[in-house]
Amino acid sequence: MKSDQSFDRSSYPFNIPAIKDLQSLDFHPDVTFFVDENGSGKSTLIEAIAVAMGFNAEGGTKQSTFSTTRTHSKLHNHLKTIKSFKHPKDGYFLRAESFYNLATLMDETGYLAMYGGKSLHQQSHGESFMATLVNKLQGNGLYIMDEPEAALSPSRQMAAVSAIHQLVQENSQFIIATHSPILLAYPRSKIYSFSATGIEEIAYEDTEHYAVTKEFLNNHQTMMKILMED
């Protein structure tokens, strides 16, 4: 974060442990993941990065200027972004919680050709997400995503991995906040874990999402008995 601006570290979002002492983050040239529990600050930071890079806080491209409710924090004012010599020609902020608002705007304006030509509201949530990922994102871009798996079944999450890889092959970079152990398995990536002690890089197999999912699937009957005990 910028060191030349004063701010109250006891106020939100600067009182979030993962953000309070944040100095810098290095991003993988292909994919960087933010992971951990809700409230850990990962979505707050990814929102701030998107806004600092010129995207609408509610999602879309840098040309998406709509606003339904201004709820994003002022953290973006305290971030200093360092860009590489490569200038992305495309960009998009895909945010699960406000995608409905963006879909409404696309329907109202009729700007659907780049989304596959079909109303996003006339598709399931997962279908509209995939239509955006497959049709709207053109490559050679910076793509920021906040919990894209929210609308996706496991099989669609695997399809999303394939689409993400295709865009990486086309010189794109992703920054993704996620809970999905399927997305997190993408190998050309860096994973940052958010916790009460700050932000640290972590291996895929060391994430709680991987460990808990593996333990449950390997011992689901025992786990269900434990979970259903009176």
VENPE-V71859 format. One record per run of one state. SS is the DSSP state (h for helix, s for strand, l for the rest). FROM is the first residue (numbers start at 1). LEN is the number of residues. Records with the same first field share a line. If there is no record, write none. Layout:
BEGIN
SS: FROM-LEN ; FROM-LEN
END
This chain:
BEGIN
l: 1-16 ; 21-10 ; 36-6 ; 53-7 ; 61-14 ; 79-11 ; 110-3 ; 116-4 ; 123-2 ; 137-4 ; 147-1 ; 152-2 ; 170-3 ; 178-3 ; 185-4 ; 196-2 ; 202-2 ; 207-1 ; 219-1 ; 228-3
h: 17-4 ; 42-11 ; 75-4 ; 96-14 ; 113-3 ; 120-3 ; 125-12 ; 148-4 ; 154-16 ; 181-4 ; 204-3 ; 208-11 ; 220-8
s: 31-5 ; 60-1 ; 90-6 ; 141-6 ; 173-5 ; 189-7 ; 198-4
END
